[in-house]
Amino acid sequence: MKRGSAVSVGFSVGISMSVLFSVIFCKVLESRAGIGVGICFGIALGVLTFVMFRAYRKKK
């Protein structure tokens, strides 16, 4: 997998997870603090996905 595609997959996973977690935590916490939590989880999962795809690419 090329580096550009790993970055795009990481960004897409991060953005989708941040939106998903923001909606879930805003409904559960009933406050705007869920937006920050969602963004933090989205960034963490996006970076994790990028690192996993990068390691997979180096392995081949």
mmCIF file of the N, C-alpha and C atoms, coordinates in Angstrom:
data_MODEL
# 
_entry.id   MODEL 
# 
loop_
_atom_site.group_PDB 
_atom_site.id 
_atom_site.type_symbol 
_atom_site.label_atom_id 
_atom_site.label_alt_id 
_atom_site.label_comp_id 
_atom_site.label_asym_id 
_atom_site.label_entity_id 
_atom_site.label_seq_id 
_atom_site.pdbx_PDB_ins_code 
_atom_site.Cartn_x 
_atom_site.Cartn_y 
_atom_site.Cartn_z 
_atom_site.occupancy 
_atom_site.B_iso_or_equiv 
_atom_site.pdbx_formal_charge 
_atom_site.auth_seq_id 
_atom_site.auth_comp_id 
_atom_site.auth_asym_id 
_atom_site.auth_atom_id 
_atom_site.pdbx_PDB_model_num 
ATOM 1   N N  . MET A 1 1  ? 0.846   -1.168 0.000  1.00 0.00 ? 1  MET A N  1 
ATOM 2   C CA . MET A 1 1  ? 0.000   0.000  0.000  1.00 0.00 ? 1  MET A CA 1 
ATOM 3   C C  . MET A 1 1  ? 0.895   1.236  0.000  1.00 0.00 ? 1  MET A C  1 
ATOM 4   N N  . LYS A 1 2  ? 0.584   2.171  -0.857 1.00 0.00 ? 2  LYS A N  1 
ATOM 5   C CA . LYS A 1 2  ? 1.385   3.384  -0.958 1.00 0.00 ? 2  LYS A CA 1 
ATOM 6   C C  . LYS A 1 2  ? 1.147   4.286  0.247  1.00 0.00 ? 2  LYS A C  1 
ATOM 7   N N  . ARG A 1 3  ? 2.104   5.170  0.484  1.00 0.00 ? 3  ARG A N  1 
ATOM 8   C CA . ARG A 1 3  ? 2.012   6.063  1.636  1.00 0.00 ? 3  ARG A CA 1 
ATOM 9   C C  . ARG A 1 3  ? 0.792   6.980  1.536  1.00 0.00 ? 3  ARG A C  1 
ATOM 10  N N  . GLY A 1 4  ? 0.502   7.461  0.348  1.00 0.00 ? 4  GLY A N  1 
ATOM 11  C CA . GLY A 1 4  ? -0.647  8.348  0.167  1.00 0.00 ? 4  GLY A CA 1 
ATOM 12  C C  . GLY A 1 4  ? -1.953  7.670  0.508  1.00 0.00 ? 4  GLY A C  1 
ATOM 13  N N  . SER A 1 5  ? -2.074  6.414  0.145  1.00 0.00 ? 5  SER A N  1 
ATOM 14  C CA . SER A 1 5  ? -3.320  5.712  0.457  1.00 0.00 ? 5  SER A CA 1 
ATOM 15  C C  . SER A 1 5  ? -3.416  5.412  1.950  1.00 0.00 ? 5  SER A C  1 
ATOM 16  N N  . ALA A 1 6  ? -2.282  5.158  2.612  1.00 0.00 ? 6  ALA A N  1 
ATOM 17  C CA . ALA A 1 6  ? -2.309  4.933  4.059  1.00 0.00 ? 6  ALA A CA 1 
ATOM 18  C C  . ALA A 1 6  ? -2.714  6.206  4.787  1.00 0.00 ? 6  ALA A C  1 
ATOM 19  N N  . VAL A 1 7  ? -2.239  7.340  4.311  1.00 0.00 ? 7  VAL A N  1 
ATOM 20  C CA . VAL A 1 7  ? -2.607  8.626  4.926  1.00 0.00 ? 7  VAL A CA 1 
ATOM 21  C C  . VAL A 1 7  ? -4.087  8.899  4.716  1.00 0.00 ? 7  VAL A C  1 
ATOM 22  N N  . SER A 1 8  ? -4.585  8.642  3.511  1.00 0.00 ? 8  SER A N  1 
ATOM 23  C CA . SER A 1 8  ? -6.002  8.896  3.240  1.00 0.00 ? 8  SER A CA 1 
ATOM 24  C C  . SER A 1 8  ? -6.900  7.966  4.044  1.00 0.00 ? 8  SER A C  1 
ATOM 25  N N  . VAL A 1 9  ? -6.481  6.707  4.215  1.00 0.00 ? 9  VAL A N  1 
ATOM 26  C CA . VAL A 1 9  ? -7.266  5.788  5.039  1.00 0.00 ? 9  VAL A CA 1 
ATOM 27  C C  . VAL A 1 9  ? -7.240  6.249  6.495  1.00 0.00 ? 9  VAL A C  1 
ATOM 28  N N  . GLY A 1 10 ? -6.094  6.682  6.975  1.00 0.00 ? 10 GLY A N  1 
ATOM 29  C CA . GLY A 1 10 ? -5.999  7.190  8.348  1.00 0.00 ? 10 GLY A CA 1 
ATOM 30  C C  . GLY A 1 10 ? -6.866  8.411  8.572  1.00 0.00 ? 10 GLY A C  1 
ATOM 31  N N  . PHE A 1 11 ? -6.854  9.345  7.615  1.00 0.00 ? 11 PHE A N  1 
ATOM 32  C CA . PHE A 1 11 ? -7.703  10.536 7.732  1.00 0.00 ? 11 PHE A CA 1 
ATOM 33  C C  . PHE A 1 11 ? -9.181  10.181 7.703  1.00 0.00 ? 11 PHE A C  1 
ATOM 34  N N  . SER A 1 12 ? -9.560  9.296  6.796  1.00 0.00 ? 12 SER A N  1 
ATOM 35  C CA . SER A 1 12 ? -10.980 8.955  6.691  1.00 0.00 ? 12 SER A CA 1 
ATOM 36  C C  . SER A 1 12 ? -11.469 8.227  7.939  1.00 0.00 ? 12 SER A C  1 
ATOM 37  N N  . VAL A 1 13 ? -10.656 7.325  8.477  1.00 0.00 ? 13 VAL A N  1 
ATOM 38  C CA . VAL A 1 13 ? -11.045 6.643  9.714  1.00 0.00 ? 13 VAL A CA 1 
ATOM 39  C C  . VAL A 1 13 ? -11.122 7.642  10.869 1.00 0.00 ? 13 VAL A C  1 
ATOM 40  N N  . GLY A 1 14 ? -10.148 8.541  10.951 1.00 0.00 ? 14 GLY A N  1 
ATOM 41  C CA . GLY A 1 14 ? -10.149 9.540  12.017 1.00 0.00 ? 14 GLY A CA 1 
ATOM 42  C C  . GLY A 1 14 ? -11.343 10.459 11.970 1.00 0.00 ? 14 GLY A C  1 
ATOM 43  N N  . ILE A 1 15 ? -11.680 10.938 10.791 1.00 0.00 ? 15 ILE A N  1 
ATOM 44  C CA . ILE A 1 15 ? -12.818 11.849 10.651 1.00 0.00 ? 15 ILE A CA 1 
ATOM 45  C C  . ILE A 1 15 ? -14.129 11.135 10.947 1.00 0.00 ? 15 ILE A C  1 
ATOM 46  N N  . SER A 1 16 ? -14.296 9.934  10.400 1.00 0.00 ? 16 SER A N  1 
ATOM 47  C CA . SER A 1 16 ? -15.545 9.214  10.637 1.00 0.00 ? 16 SER A CA 1 
ATOM 48  C C  . SER A 1 16 ? -15.699 8.829  12.104 1.00 0.00 ? 16 SER A C  1 
ATOM 49  N N  . MET A 1 17 ? -14.616 8.417  12.752 1.00 0.00 ? 17 MET A N  1 
ATOM 50  C CA . MET A 1 17 ? -14.696 8.067  14.168 1.00 0.00 ? 17 MET A CA 1 
ATOM 51  C C  . MET A 1 17 ? -14.938 9.294  15.042 1.00 0.00 ? 17 MET A C  1 
ATOM 52  N N  . SER A 1 18 ? -14.359 10.437 14.676 1.00 0.00 ? 18 SER A N  1 
ATOM 53  C CA . SER A 1 18 ? -14.600 11.636 15.480 1.00 0.00 ? 18 SER A CA 1 
ATOM 54  C C  . SER A 1 18 ? -16.053 12.073 15.387 1.00 0.00 ? 18 SER A C  1 
ATOM 55  N N  . VAL A 1 19 ? -16.640 11.986 14.218 1.00 0.00 ? 19 VAL A N  1 
ATOM 56  C CA . VAL A 1 19 ? -18.061 12.331 14.076 1.00 0.00 ? 19 VAL A CA 1 
ATOM 57  C C  . VAL A 1 19 ? -18.923 11.349 14.855 1.00 0.00 ? 19 VAL A C  1 
ATOM 58  N N  . LEU A 1 20 ? -18.618 10.063 14.721 1.00 0.00 ? 20 LEU A N  1 
ATOM 59  C CA . LEU A 1 20 ? -19.394 9.036  15.410 1.00 0.00 ? 20 LEU A CA 1 
ATOM 60  C C  . LEU A 1 20 ? -19.305 9.188  16.927 1.00 0.00 ? 20 LEU A C  1 
ATOM 61  N N  . PHE A 1 21 ? -18.080 9.325  17.454 1.00 0.00 ? 21 PHE A N  1 
ATOM 62  C CA . PHE A 1 21 ? -17.919 9.478  18.896 1.00 0.00 ? 21 PHE A CA 1 
ATOM 63  C C  . PHE A 1 21 ? -18.527 10.779 19.395 1.00 0.00 ? 21 PHE A C  1 
ATOM 64  N N  . SER A 1 22 ? -18.445 11.856 18.602 1.00 0.00 ? 22 SER A N  1 
ATOM 65  C CA . SER A 1 22 ? -19.043 13.124 19.019 1.00 0.00 ? 22 SER A CA 1 
ATOM 66  C C  . SER A 1 22 ? -20.545 12.997 19.184 1.00 0.00 ? 22 SER A C  1 
ATOM 67  N N  . VAL A 1 23 ? -21.190 12.357 18.236 1.00 0.00 ? 23 VAL A N  1 
ATOM 68  C CA . VAL A 1 23 ? -22.636 12.186 18.316 1.00 0.00 ? 23 VAL A CA 1 
ATOM 69  C C  . VAL A 1 23 ? -23.007 11.302 19.496 1.00 0.00 ? 23 VAL A C  1 
ATOM 70  N N  . ILE A 1 24 ? -22.279 10.202 19.661 1.00 0.00 ? 24 ILE A N  1 
ATOM 71  C CA . ILE A 1 24 ? -22.597 9.282  20.753 1.00 0.00 ? 24 ILE A CA 1 
ATOM 72  C C  . ILE A 1 24 ? -22.388 9.944  22.106 1.00 0.00 ? 24 ILE A C  1 
ATOM 73  N N  . PHE A 1 25 ? -21.230 10.596 22.294 1.00 0.00 ? 25 PHE A N  1 
ATOM 74  C CA . PHE A 1 25 ? -20.949 11.190 23.596 1.00 0.00 ? 25 PHE A CA 1 
ATOM 75  C C  . PHE A 1 25 ? -21.805 12.416 23.871 1.00 0.00 ? 25 PHE A C  1 
ATOM 76  N N  . CYS A 1 26 ? -22.211 13.143 22.849 1.00 0.00 ? 26 CYS A N  1 
ATOM 77  C CA . CYS A 1 26 ? -23.123 14.280 23.081 1.00 0.00 ? 26 CYS A CA 1 
ATOM 78  C C  . CYS A 1 26 ? -24.482 13.776 23.551 1.00 0.00 ? 26 CYS A C  1 
ATOM 79  N N  . LYS A 1 27 ? -24.923 12.661 23.017 1.00 0.00 ? 27 LYS A N  1 
ATOM 80  C CA . LYS A 1 27 ? -26.205 12.095 23.458 1.00 0.00 ? 27 LYS A CA 1 
ATOM 81  C C  . LYS A 1 27 ? -26.095 11.513 24.857 1.00 0.00 ? 27 LYS A C  1 
ATOM 82  N N  . VAL A 1 28 ? -24.967 10.840 25.157 1.00 0.00 ? 28 VAL A N  1 
ATOM 83  C CA . VAL A 1 28 ? -24.808 10.213 26.464 1.00 0.00 ? 28 VAL A CA 1 
ATOM 84  C C  . VAL A 1 28 ? -24.541 11.250 27.543 1.00 0.00 ? 28 VAL A C  1 
ATOM 85  N N  . LEU A 1 29 ? -23.607 12.169 27.294 1.00 0.00 ? 29 LEU A N  1 
ATOM 86  C CA . LEU A 1 29 ? -23.233 13.158 28.298 1.00 0.00 ? 29 LEU A CA 1 
ATOM 87  C C  . LEU A 1 29 ? -24.191 14.343 28.337 1.00 0.00 ? 29 LEU A C  1 
ATOM 88  N N  . GLU A 1 30 ? -24.956 14.526 27.274 1.00 0.00 ? 30 GLU A N  1 
ATOM 89  C CA . GLU A 1 30 ? -25.895 15.634 27.126 1.00 0.00 ? 30 GLU A CA 1 
ATOM 90  C C  . GLU A 1 30 ? -25.214 16.981 27.331 1.00 0.00 ? 30 GLU A C  1 
ATOM 91  N N  . SER A 1 31 ? -24.013 17.108 26.792 1.00 0.00 ? 31 SER A N  1 
ATOM 92  C CA . SER A 1 31 ? -23.296 18.376 26.842 1.00 0.00 ? 31 SER A CA 1 
ATOM 93  C C  . SER A 1 31 ? -22.401 18.468 25.610 1.00 0.00 ? 31 SER A C  1 
ATOM 94  N N  . ARG A 1 32 ? -21.788 19.618 25.443 1.00 0.00 ? 32 ARG A N  1 
ATOM 95  C CA . ARG A 1 32 ? -20.893 19.823 24.302 1.00 0.00 ? 32 ARG A CA 1 
ATOM 96  C C  . ARG A 1 32 ? -19.502 19.241 24.556 1.00 0.00 ? 32 ARG A C  1 
ATOM 97  N N  . ALA A 1 33 ? -19.259 18.699 25.733 1.00 0.00 ? 33 ALA A N  1 
ATOM 98  C CA . ALA A 1 33 ? -17.962 18.084 26.026 1.00 0.00 ? 33 ALA A CA 1 
ATOM 99  C C  . ALA A 1 33 ? -17.727 16.848 25.169 1.00 0.00 ? 33 ALA A C  1 
ATOM 100 N N  . GLY A 1 34 ? -18.797 16.259 24.677 1.00 0.00 ? 34 GLY A N  1 
ATOM 101 C CA . GLY A 1 34 ? -18.679 15.085 23.822 1.00 0.00 ? 34 GLY A CA 1 
ATOM 102 C C  . GLY A 1 34 ? -17.959 15.372 22.516 1.00 0.00 ? 34 GLY A C  1 
ATOM 103 N N  . ILE A 1 35 ? -18.013 16.614 22.061 1.00 0.00 ? 35 ILE A N  1 
ATOM 104 C CA . ILE A 1 35 ? -17.329 16.976 20.820 1.00 0.00 ? 35 ILE A CA 1 
ATOM 105 C C  . ILE A 1 35 ? -15.825 16.850 20.999 1.00 0.00 ? 35 ILE A C  1 
ATOM 106 N N  . GLY A 1 36 ? -15.294 17.342 22.108 1.00 0.00 ? 36 GLY A N  1 
ATOM 107 C CA . GLY A 1 36 ? -13.864 17.232 22.371 1.00 0.00 ? 36 GLY A CA 1 
ATOM 108 C C  . GLY A 1 36 ? -13.419 15.795 22.545 1.00 0.00 ? 36 GLY A C  1 
ATOM 109 N N  . VAL A 1 37 ? -14.230 15.017 23.249 1.00 0.00 ? 37 VAL A N  1 
ATOM 110 C CA . VAL A 1 37 ? -13.919 13.599 23.437 1.00 0.00 ? 37 VAL A CA 1 
ATOM 111 C C  . VAL A 1 37 ? -13.909 12.882 22.093 1.00 0.00 ? 37 VAL A C  1 
ATOM 112 N N  . GLY A 1 38 ? -14.876 13.184 21.249 1.00 0.00 ? 38 GLY A N  1 
ATOM 113 C CA . GLY A 1 38 ? -14.946 12.565 19.933 1.00 0.00 ? 38 GLY A CA 1 
ATOM 114 C C  . GLY A 1 38 ? -13.760 12.923 19.065 1.00 0.00 ? 38 GLY A C  1 
ATOM 115 N N  . ILE A 1 39 ? -13.344 14.166 19.113 1.00 0.00 ? 39 ILE A N  1 
ATOM 116 C CA . ILE A 1 39 ? -12.185 14.592 18.328 1.00 0.00 ? 39 ILE A CA 1 
ATOM 117 C C  . ILE A 1 39 ? -10.923 13.890 18.814 1.00 0.00 ? 39 ILE A C  1 
ATOM 118 N N  . CYS A 1 40 ? -10.757 13.779 20.126 1.00 0.00 ? 40 CYS A N  1 
ATOM 119 C CA . CYS A 1 40 ? -9.573  13.100 20.676 1.00 0.00 ? 40 CYS A CA 1 
ATOM 120 C C  . CYS A 1 40 ? -9.545  11.627 20.278 1.00 0.00 ? 40 CYS A C  1 
ATOM 121 N N  . PHE A 1 41 ? -10.673 10.946 20.415 1.00 0.00 ? 41 PHE A N  1 
ATOM 122 C CA . PHE A 1 41 ? -10.723 9.539  20.007 1.00 0.00 ? 41 PHE A CA 1 
ATOM 123 C C  . PHE A 1 41 ? -10.523 9.388  18.504 1.00 0.00 ? 41 PHE A C  1 
ATOM 124 N N  . GLY A 1 42 ? -11.072 10.293 17.716 1.00 0.00 ? 42 GLY A N  1 
ATOM 125 C CA . GLY A 1 42 ? -10.907 10.233 16.265 1.00 0.00 ? 42 GLY A CA 1 
ATOM 126 C C  . GLY A 1 42 ? -9.458  10.407 15.850 1.00 0.00 ? 42 GLY A C  1 
ATOM 127 N N  . ILE A 1 43 ? -8.763  11.351 16.478 1.00 0.00 ? 43 ILE A N  1 
ATOM 128 C CA . ILE A 1 43 ? -7.348  11.560 16.165 1.00 0.00 ? 43 ILE A CA 1 
ATOM 129 C C  . ILE A 1 43 ? -6.540  10.330 16.546 1.00 0.00 ? 43 ILE A C  1 
ATOM 130 N N  . ALA A 1 44 ? -6.810  9.787  17.730 1.00 0.00 ? 44 ALA A N  1 
ATOM 131 C CA . ALA A 1 44 ? -6.072  8.612  18.193 1.00 0.00 ? 44 ALA A CA 1 
ATOM 132 C C  . ALA A 1 44 ? -6.284  7.419  17.262 1.00 0.00 ? 44 ALA A C  1 
ATOM 133 N N  . LEU A 1 45 ? -7.516  7.169  16.860 1.00 0.00 ? 45 LEU A N  1 
ATOM 134 C CA . LEU A 1 45 ? -7.788  6.036  15.978 1.00 0.00 ? 45 LEU A CA 1 
ATOM 135 C C  . LEU A 1 45 ? -7.254  6.268  14.571 1.00 0.00 ? 45 LEU A C  1 
ATOM 136 N N  . GLY A 1 46 ? -7.269  7.513  14.111 1.00 0.00 ? 46 GLY A N  1 
ATOM 137 C CA . GLY A 1 46 ? -6.700  7.818  12.797 1.00 0.00 ? 46 GLY A CA 1 
ATOM 138 C C  . GLY A 1 46 ? -5.204  7.591  12.756 1.00 0.00 ? 46 GLY A C  1 
ATOM 139 N N  . VAL A 1 47 ? -4.495  8.024  13.799 1.00 0.00 ? 47 VAL A N  1 
ATOM 140 C CA . VAL A 1 47 ? -3.049  7.812  13.874 1.00 0.00 ? 47 VAL A CA 1 
ATOM 141 C C  . VAL A 1 47 ? -2.742  6.327  13.999 1.00 0.00 ? 47 VAL A C  1 
ATOM 142 N N  . LEU A 1 48 ? -3.516  5.615  14.809 1.00 0.00 ? 48 LEU A N  1 
ATOM 143 C CA . LEU A 1 48 ? -3.314  4.181  14.966 1.00 0.00 ? 48 LEU A CA 1 
ATOM 144 C C  . LEU A 1 48 ? -3.508  3.452  13.635 1.00 0.00 ? 48 LEU A C  1 
ATOM 145 N N  . THR A 1 49 ? -4.521  3.819  12.888 1.00 0.00 ? 49 THR A N  1 
ATOM 146 C CA . THR A 1 49 ? -4.763  3.198  11.581 1.00 0.00 ? 49 THR A CA 1 
ATOM 147 C C  . THR A 1 49 ? -3.618  3.486  10.625 1.00 0.00 ? 49 THR A C  1 
ATOM 148 N N  . PHE A 1 50 ? -3.114  4.732  10.625 1.00 0.00 ? 50 PHE A N  1 
ATOM 149 C CA . PHE A 1 50 ? -2.000  5.091  9.758  1.00 0.00 ? 50 PHE A CA 1 
ATOM 150 C C  . PHE A 1 50 ? -0.757  4.268  10.106 1.00 0.00 ? 50 PHE A C  1 
ATOM 151 N N  . VAL A 1 51 ? -0.470  4.121  11.385 1.00 0.00 ? 51 VAL A N  1 
ATOM 152 C CA . VAL A 1 51 ? 0.703   3.360  11.815 1.00 0.00 ? 51 VAL A CA 1 
ATOM 153 C C  . VAL A 1 51 ? 0.564   1.892  11.440 1.00 0.00 ? 51 VAL A C  1 
ATOM 154 N N  . MET A 1 52 ? -0.640  1.353  11.586 1.00 0.00 ? 52 MET A N  1 
ATOM 155 C CA . MET A 1 52 ? -0.845  -0.055 11.225 1.00 0.00 ? 52 MET A CA 1 
ATOM 156 C C  . MET A 1 52 ? -0.651  -0.273 9.739  1.00 0.00 ? 52 MET A C  1 
ATOM 157 N N  . PHE A 1 53 ? -1.193  0.601  8.895  1.00 0.00 ? 53 PHE A N  1 
ATOM 158 C CA . PHE A 1 53 ? -1.019  0.442  7.458  1.00 0.00 ? 53 PHE A CA 1 
ATOM 159 C C  . PHE A 1 53 ? 0.432   0.653  7.047  1.00 0.00 ? 53 PHE A C  1 
ATOM 160 N N  . ARG A 1 54 ? 1.119   1.562  7.731  1.00 0.00 ? 54 ARG A N  1 
ATOM 161 C CA . ARG A 1 54 ? 2.523   1.806  7.425  1.00 0.00 ? 54 ARG A CA 1 
ATOM 162 C C  . ARG A 1 54 ? 3.365   0.582  7.792  1.00 0.00 ? 54 ARG A C  1 
ATOM 163 N N  . ALA A 1 55 ? 3.096   -0.038 8.940  1.00 0.00 ? 55 ALA A N  1 
ATOM 164 C CA . ALA A 1 55 ? 3.820   -1.244 9.349  1.00 0.00 ? 55 ALA A CA 1 
ATOM 165 C C  . ALA A 1 55 ? 3.513   -2.394 8.401  1.00 0.00 ? 55 ALA A C  1 
ATOM 166 N N  . TYR A 1 56 ? 2.286   -2.493 7.958  1.00 0.00 ? 56 TYR A N  1 
ATOM 167 C CA . TYR A 1 56 ? 1.907   -3.543 7.012  1.00 0.00 ? 56 TYR A CA 1 
ATOM 168 C C  . TYR A 1 56 ? 2.644   -3.375 5.690  1.00 0.00 ? 56 TYR A C  1 
ATOM 169 N N  . ARG A 1 57 ? 2.805   -2.129 5.275  1.00 0.00 ? 57 ARG A N  1 
ATOM 170 C CA . ARG A 1 57 ? 3.500   -1.853 4.015  1.00 0.00 ? 57 ARG A CA 1 
ATOM 171 C C  . ARG A 1 57 ? 4.983   -2.195 4.122  1.00 0.00 ? 57 ARG A C  1 
ATOM 172 N N  . LYS A 1 58 ? 5.600   -1.886 5.267  1.00 0.00 ? 58 LYS A N  1 
ATOM 173 C CA . LYS A 1 58 ? 7.014   -2.196 5.454  1.00 0.00 ? 58 LYS A CA 1 
ATOM 174 C C  . LYS A 1 58 ? 7.257   -3.689 5.536  1.00 0.00 ? 58 LYS A C  1 
ATOM 175 N N  . LYS A 1 59 ? 6.260   -4.425 6.032  1.00 0.00 ? 59 LYS A N  1 
ATOM 176 C CA . LYS A 1 59 ? 6.388   -5.866 6.186  1.00 0.00 ? 59 LYS A CA 1 
ATOM 177 C C  . LYS A 1 59 ? 6.477   -6.565 4.839  1.00 0.00 ? 59 LYS A C  1 
ATOM 178 N N  . LYS A 1 60 ? 5.786   -6.038 3.834  1.00 0.00 ? 60 LYS A N  1 
ATOM 179 C CA . LYS A 1 60 ? 5.796   -6.654 2.505  1.00 0.00 ? 60 LYS A CA 1 
ATOM 180 C C  . LYS A 1 60 ? 7.050   -6.398 1.813  1.00 0.00 ? 60 LYS A C  1 
# 
